[in-house]
Amino acid sequence: MPAAETPLDPITLSFIVPAHDEEALLPRTLAALEDSIRVLADTCEIIVVDDASGDRTPEIAREKGARLVQVQNRQISKTRNAGAVAARGDFLIFVDADSVVSSRLVRSALVALRRGAVAGGSRIKFDGEVPRWGHAIEWISNHVYARAGLASGSFLFCTRAAFDQAGGFDESLFGAEEAAFSRELGKLGKFATLRDEVITSGRKVRAYSAREIFGTLVRLGIRPSLLRSADSPELAVWYGERRPDPGAVH
């Protein structure tokens, strides 16, 4: 008879990190997650979902000891879902590959979930120097998202049960998938907005002009159907060729 498989240790928390060509910023993201795990009493795993990278993103994930899932989607919602499918945790935390979380932030998320929240998010803060209008985006995002009960893609957490019940991220969307998912999660129970911040890359507000960013957001707001087209030029900020970051922080 074949030997019985050794049962896997239970996992409390799964970090899911979607990544495309993130060799420059992924190391600091994973280092911050490892620091958080060291101070937690829970059993955790880190999953990097490499989405068609052409750089050393998958090699870095392996070198840093993360579980690697490789896909060819070039669509953030599908890539987030692929990580969730692979995850074994009772709780899921989605962290963008250009973002840095603290152990305090992670602990606050776990406390919220254990106190009955089904999901939640946090405030955001851009790294490095950003133009004055970039701080305006921070303020708008933090206040509007908190009032609306939404989470940014940089840091979104939920229970496994809530993820499954909500049906995961909407795979018809190529953008704003975190807002749509937050709304679905909010229908299931308490959605917590944490006071702590996630530090996320300010490269877009450094590489693009205010006119480009705000123009894109206005056009998507007027025609949200554009979020469902991979060929939409309005999505170039997220899916187009990445511009050099004039104030890169590593």
C-alpha positions as a LaTeX table, in Angstrom:
\begin{tabular}{lrrr}
\hline
Residue & $x$ (\AA) & $y$ (\AA) & $z$ (\AA) \\
\hline
Met1 & 0.00 & 0.00 & 0.00 \\
Pro2 & 1.27 & 3.51 & $-0.72$ \\
Ala3 & 2.50 & 5.44 & 2.28 \\
Ala4 & 0.02 & 7.88 & 3.73 \\
Glu5 & 0.74 & 11.50 & 2.92 \\
Thr6 & 2.05 & 13.58 & 5.81 \\
Pro7 & $-0.71$ & 16.02 & 6.78 \\
Leu8 & 0.18 & 19.68 & 6.21 \\
Asp9 & 0.46 & 21.95 & 9.22 \\
Pro10 & $-2.54$ & 24.24 & 9.57 \\
Ile11 & $-1.99$ & 27.80 & 8.36 \\
Thr12 & $-3.62$ & 30.73 & 10.12 \\
Leu13 & $-2.65$ & 33.51 & 7.73 \\
Ser14 & $-1.76$ & 33.63 & 4.04 \\
Phe15 & $-0.11$ & 36.71 & 2.54 \\
Ile16 & $-0.87$ & 36.91 & $-1.20$ \\
Val17 & 1.44 & 39.10 & $-3.27$ \\
Pro18 & 0.57 & 39.57 & $-6.97$ \\
Ala19 & 3.61 & 40.64 & $-8.98$ \\
His20 & 4.56 & 41.58 & $-12.53$ \\
Asp21 & 8.16 & 42.67 & $-13.20$ \\
Glu22 & 8.74 & 43.67 & $-9.59$ \\
Glu23 & 12.37 & 42.67 & $-9.09$ \\
Ala24 & 13.24 & 46.18 & $-7.84$ \\
Leu25 & 10.61 & 46.45 & $-5.09$ \\
Leu26 & 9.62 & 42.87 & $-4.28$ \\
Pro27 & 12.62 & 42.23 & $-1.96$ \\
Arg28 & 11.60 & 45.01 & 0.45 \\
Thr29 & 7.95 & 43.84 & 0.37 \\
Leu30 & 8.94 & 40.29 & 1.28 \\
Ala31 & 11.43 & 41.45 & 3.91 \\
Ala32 & 8.69 & 43.45 & 5.64 \\
Leu33 & 6.35 & 40.44 & 5.58 \\
Glu34 & 9.07 & 38.22 & 7.05 \\
Asp35 & 9.63 & 40.78 & 9.82 \\
Ser36 & 5.90 & 40.72 & 10.55 \\
Ile37 & 5.80 & 36.93 & 10.68 \\
Arg38 & 8.66 & 36.84 & 13.17 \\
Val39 & 6.66 & 38.79 & 15.75 \\
Leu40 & 3.39 & 36.93 & 15.23 \\
Ala41 & 2.46 & 33.81 & 17.14 \\
Asp42 & 0.48 & 32.52 & 14.16 \\
Thr43 & 1.52 & 30.10 & 11.43 \\
Cys44 & 1.86 & 32.10 & 8.22 \\
Glu45 & 2.76 & 31.62 & 4.58 \\
Ile46 & 3.77 & 34.05 & 1.85 \\
Ile47 & 2.58 & 33.39 & $-1.70$ \\
Val48 & 3.98 & 35.38 & $-4.61$ \\
Val49 & 1.82 & 35.12 & $-7.73$ \\
Asp50 & 4.11 & 35.91 & $-10.63$ \\
Asp51 & 2.05 & 37.15 & $-13.56$ \\
Ala52 & 4.09 & 36.85 & $-16.76$ \\
Ser53 & 7.18 & 38.62 & $-15.45$ \\
Gly54 & 10.14 & 39.07 & $-17.76$ \\
Asp55 & 12.61 & 39.92 & $-14.99$ \\
Arg56 & 13.90 & 38.15 & $-11.85$ \\
Thr57 & 10.60 & 38.36 & $-9.94$ \\
Pro58 & 10.11 & 34.55 & $-9.72$ \\
Glu59 & 13.75 & 33.94 & $-8.78$ \\
Ile60 & 13.54 & 36.54 & $-6.01$ \\
Ala61 & 10.36 & 34.95 & $-4.66$ \\
Arg62 & 12.10 & 31.56 & $-4.48$ \\
Glu63 & 15.29 & 33.02 & $-2.96$ \\
Lys64 & 13.26 & 34.70 & $-0.22$ \\
Gly65 & 11.46 & 31.47 & 0.63 \\
Ala66 & 7.99 & 32.43 & $-0.62$ \\
Arg67 & 5.66 & 29.95 & $-2.29$ \\
Leu68 & 5.63 & 30.75 & $-5.99$ \\
Val69 & 2.55 & 30.52 & $-8.18$ \\
Gln70 & 3.07 & 31.40 & $-11.84$ \\
Val71 & 0.31 & 32.55 & $-14.17$ \\
Gln72 & 0.04 & 34.23 & $-17.56$ \\
Asn73 & $-2.95$ & 36.49 & $-16.98$ \\
Arg74 & $-1.77$ & 40.12 & $-17.15$ \\
Gln75 & $-4.92$ & 40.86 & $-15.22$ \\
Ile76 & $-4.72$ & 41.75 & $-11.56$ \\
Ser77 & $-8.09$ & 40.33 & $-10.49$ \\
Lys78 & $-7.33$ & 36.87 & $-11.91$ \\
Thr79 & $-3.86$ & 36.97 & $-10.41$ \\
Arg80 & $-5.15$ & 37.83 & $-6.94$ \\
Asn81 & $-7.67$ & 34.98 & $-7.21$ \\
Ala82 & $-4.96$ & 32.53 & $-8.27$ \\
Gly83 & $-3.11$ & 33.31 & $-5.05$ \\
Ala84 & $-6.23$ & 32.81 & $-2.98$ \\
Val85 & $-6.88$ & 29.44 & $-4.61$ \\
Ala86 & $-3.38$ & 28.31 & $-3.62$ \\
Ala87 & $-3.60$ & 29.76 & $-0.10$ \\
Arg88 & $-4.15$ & 27.51 & 2.92 \\
Gly89 & $-4.83$ & 30.17 & 5.54 \\
Asp90 & $-8.01$ & 30.84 & 7.46 \\
Phe91 & $-7.28$ & 34.54 & 6.95 \\
Leu92 & $-6.04$ & 36.16 & 3.72 \\
Ile93 & $-4.08$ & 39.39 & 3.36 \\
Phe94 & $-3.49$ & 40.76 & $-0.14$ \\
Val95 & $-0.40$ & 42.96 & $-0.37$ \\
Asp96 & 0.79 & 44.60 & $-3.58$ \\
Ala97 & 4.38 & 43.81 & $-4.56$ \\
Asp98 & 5.38 & 47.48 & $-4.29$ \\
Ser99 & 4.03 & 47.91 & $-0.76$ \\
Val100 & 5.49 & 47.60 & 2.74 \\
Val101 & 3.49 & 46.49 & 5.77 \\
Ser102 & 4.46 & 46.69 & 9.42 \\
Ser103 & 3.96 & 44.03 & 12.06 \\
Arg104 & 1.64 & 46.47 & 13.84 \\
Leu105 & $-0.57$ & 46.74 & 10.75 \\
Val106 & $-0.73$ & 42.97 & 10.30 \\
Arg107 & $-1.51$ & 42.44 & 13.98 \\
Ser108 & $-4.30$ & 45.05 & 13.79 \\
Ala109 & $-5.82$ & 43.21 & 10.83 \\
Leu110 & $-5.74$ & 39.90 & 12.71 \\
Val111 & $-7.31$ & 41.47 & 15.80 \\
Ala112 & $-10.12$ & 42.93 & 13.64 \\
Leu113 & $-10.78$ & 39.56 & 12.01 \\
Arg114 & $-10.77$ & 37.71 & 15.33 \\
Arg115 & $-13.22$ & 40.26 & 16.74 \\
Gly116 & $-15.73$ & 39.50 & 14.03 \\
Ala117 & $-14.83$ & 41.63 & 11.01 \\
Val118 & $-15.15$ & 39.72 & 7.74 \\
Ala119 & $-12.73$ & 41.99 & 5.89 \\
Gly120 & $-11.02$ & 45.36 & 5.88 \\
Gly121 & $-8.27$ & 47.62 & 4.67 \\
Ser122 & $-5.97$ & 50.39 & 5.82 \\
Arg123 & $-4.86$ & 53.90 & 5.05 \\
Ile124 & $-2.15$ & 54.36 & 2.40 \\
Lys125 & 0.98 & 56.49 & 2.32 \\
Phe126 & 3.27 & 56.94 & $-0.67$ \\
Asp127 & 6.97 & 56.27 & $-0.19$ \\
Gly128 & 9.62 & 58.87 & $-0.89$ \\
Glu129 & 9.06 & 62.37 & $-2.23$ \\
Val130 & 5.89 & 62.90 & $-4.24$ \\
Pro131 & 4.40 & 66.07 & $-5.75$ \\
Arg132 & 1.88 & 68.07 & $-3.76$ \\
Trp133 & $-1.00$ & 66.66 & $-5.80$ \\
Gly134 & 0.20 & 63.16 & $-4.86$ \\
His135 & $-0.54$ & 63.98 & $-1.23$ \\
Ala136 & $-3.98$ & 65.12 & $-2.36$ \\
Ile137 & $-4.54$ & 61.64 & $-3.84$ \\
Glu138 & $-3.51$ & 60.10 & $-0.51$ \\
Trp139 & $-5.97$ & 62.28 & 1.37 \\
Ile140 & $-8.82$ & 61.66 & $-1.06$ \\
Ser141 & $-8.19$ & 57.91 & $-1.16$ \\
Asn142 & $-7.97$ & 57.57 & 2.61 \\
His143 & $-11.08$ & 59.59 & 3.36 \\
Val144 & $-13.29$ & 58.39 & 0.50 \\
Tyr145 & $-12.34$ & 54.75 & 0.95 \\
Ala146 & $-12.85$ & 54.88 & 4.73 \\
Arg147 & $-16.28$ & 56.49 & 4.37 \\
Ala148 & $-17.32$ & 54.05 & 1.64 \\
Gly149 & $-15.97$ & 50.95 & 3.41 \\
Leu150 & $-13.43$ & 50.13 & 0.71 \\
Ala151 & $-9.84$ & 48.85 & 0.76 \\
Ser152 & $-7.00$ & 49.70 & $-1.57$ \\
Gly153 & $-5.26$ & 46.88 & $-3.40$ \\
Ser154 & $-2.10$ & 47.64 & $-1.43$ \\
Phe155 & $-3.55$ & 46.04 & 1.71 \\
Leu156 & $-6.84$ & 44.17 & 1.80 \\
Phe157 & $-7.65$ & 41.44 & 4.30 \\
Cys158 & $-10.54$ & 39.04 & 4.73 \\
Thr159 & $-11.49$ & 35.66 & 6.11 \\
Arg160 & $-11.25$ & 32.67 & 3.79 \\
Ala161 & $-14.96$ & 32.06 & 4.30 \\
Ala162 & $-15.83$ & 35.62 & 3.26 \\
Phe163 & $-13.58$ & 35.40 & 0.21 \\
Asp164 & $-15.32$ & 32.24 & $-0.92$ \\
Gln165 & $-18.79$ & 33.57 & $-0.18$ \\
Ala166 & $-18.11$ & 36.80 & $-2.09$ \\
Gly167 & $-16.82$ & 34.84 & $-5.07$ \\
Gly168 & $-13.36$ & 36.40 & $-5.11$ \\
Phe169 & $-12.29$ & 39.34 & $-7.24$ \\
Asp170 & $-14.41$ & 40.11 & $-10.29$ \\
Glu171 & $-12.42$ & 38.67 & $-13.20$ \\
Ser172 & $-14.24$ & 40.82 & $-15.73$ \\
Leu173 & $-12.42$ & 43.85 & $-14.30$ \\
Phe174 & $-8.92$ & 44.99 & $-15.22$ \\
Gly175 & $-8.94$ & 47.77 & $-12.62$ \\
Ala176 & $-10.82$ & 48.90 & $-9.49$ \\
Glu177 & $-11.27$ & 45.21 & $-8.68$ \\
Glu178 & $-10.41$ & 45.87 & $-5.04$ \\
Ala179 & $-13.24$ & 48.41 & $-4.73$ \\
Ala180 & $-15.76$ & 46.02 & $-6.28$ \\
Phe181 & $-14.57$ & 43.19 & $-4.05$ \\
Ser182 & $-14.72$ & 45.42 & $-0.97$ \\
Arg183 & $-18.35$ & 46.22 & $-1.71$ \\
Glu184 & $-19.19$ & 42.51 & $-1.95$ \\
Leu185 & $-17.37$ & 41.75 & 1.28 \\
Gly186 & $-19.14$ & 44.61 & 3.02 \\
Lys187 & $-22.47$ & 42.94 & 2.30 \\
Leu188 & $-21.40$ & 39.94 & 4.37 \\
Gly189 & $-20.56$ & 41.67 & 7.65 \\
Lys190 & $-18.32$ & 44.21 & 9.32 \\
Phe191 & $-15.70$ & 45.86 & 7.11 \\
Ala192 & $-12.88$ & 47.33 & 9.22 \\
Thr193 & $-10.78$ & 50.33 & 8.18 \\
Leu194 & $-7.56$ & 50.40 & 10.18 \\
Arg195 & $-5.86$ & 53.60 & 11.33 \\
Asp196 & $-2.41$ & 52.20 & 10.54 \\
Glu197 & $-0.91$ & 52.85 & 7.12 \\
Val198 & 0.56 & 50.65 & 4.43 \\
Ile199 & 3.51 & 52.25 & 2.66 \\
Thr200 & 3.06 & 51.88 & $-1.08$ \\
Ser201 & 5.15 & 53.00 & $-4.03$ \\
Gly202 & 4.61 & 56.55 & $-5.23$ \\
Arg203 & 6.17 & 55.75 & $-8.59$ \\
Lys204 & 3.00 & 56.46 & $-10.58$ \\
Val205 & 2.56 & 59.96 & $-9.14$ \\
Arg206 & 6.24 & 60.62 & $-9.74$ \\
Ala207 & 6.29 & 59.23 & $-13.29$ \\
Tyr208 & 2.96 & 60.65 & $-14.52$ \\
Ser209 & 1.60 & 64.18 & $-14.47$ \\
Ala210 & $-1.41$ & 65.30 & $-12.46$ \\
Arg211 & $-3.27$ & 65.85 & $-15.72$ \\
Glu212 & $-2.61$ & 62.27 & $-16.83$ \\
Ile213 & $-3.60$ & 60.67 & $-13.53$ \\
Phe214 & $-6.68$ & 62.76 & $-12.80$ \\
Gly215 & $-7.73$ & 62.64 & $-16.46$ \\
Thr216 & $-7.56$ & 58.85 & $-16.39$ \\
Leu217 & $-9.58$ & 58.67 & $-13.17$ \\
Val218 & $-12.23$ & 61.04 & $-14.50$ \\
Arg219 & $-12.62$ & 59.12 & $-17.76$ \\
Leu220 & $-12.91$ & 55.81 & $-15.90$ \\
Gly221 & $-15.44$ & 57.35 & $-13.55$ \\
Ile222 & $-17.55$ & 58.56 & $-16.47$ \\
Arg223 & $-17.23$ & 55.30 & $-18.38$ \\
Pro224 & $-16.60$ & 52.47 & $-15.88$ \\
Ser225 & $-17.17$ & 49.98 & $-18.69$ \\
Leu226 & $-13.61$ & 50.82 & $-19.78$ \\
Leu227 & $-12.41$ & 48.85 & $-16.75$ \\
Arg228 & $-13.63$ & 45.68 & $-18.46$ \\
Ser229 & $-11.50$ & 46.05 & $-21.60$ \\
Ala230 & $-7.89$ & 44.92 & $-21.66$ \\
Asp231 & $-7.31$ & 47.14 & $-24.69$ \\
Ser232 & $-8.60$ & 50.32 & $-23.05$ \\
Pro233 & $-5.96$ & 53.08 & $-23.32$ \\
Glu234 & $-7.19$ & 54.42 & $-19.96$ \\
Leu235 & $-5.63$ & 51.38 & $-18.30$ \\
Ala236 & $-2.14$ & 52.15 & $-19.61$ \\
Val237 & $-1.16$ & 53.58 & $-16.22$ \\
Trp238 & $-1.47$ & 50.04 & $-14.83$ \\
Tyr239 & $-0.85$ & 47.80 & $-17.84$ \\
Gly240 & 1.26 & 49.91 & $-20.20$ \\
Glu241 & 5.04 & 50.01 & $-20.36$ \\
Arg242 & 6.31 & 51.09 & $-16.96$ \\
Arg243 & 7.92 & 54.51 & $-16.90$ \\
Pro244 & 11.15 & 55.09 & $-14.99$ \\
Asp245 & 10.61 & 56.29 & $-11.44$ \\
Pro246 & 12.51 & 59.60 & $-11.08$ \\
Gly247 & 12.57 & 59.25 & $-7.29$ \\
Ala248 & 12.82 & 55.49 & $-6.83$ \\
Val249 & 13.01 & 54.28 & $-3.22$ \\
His250 & 14.54 & 50.85 & $-2.63$ \\
\hline
\end{tabular}
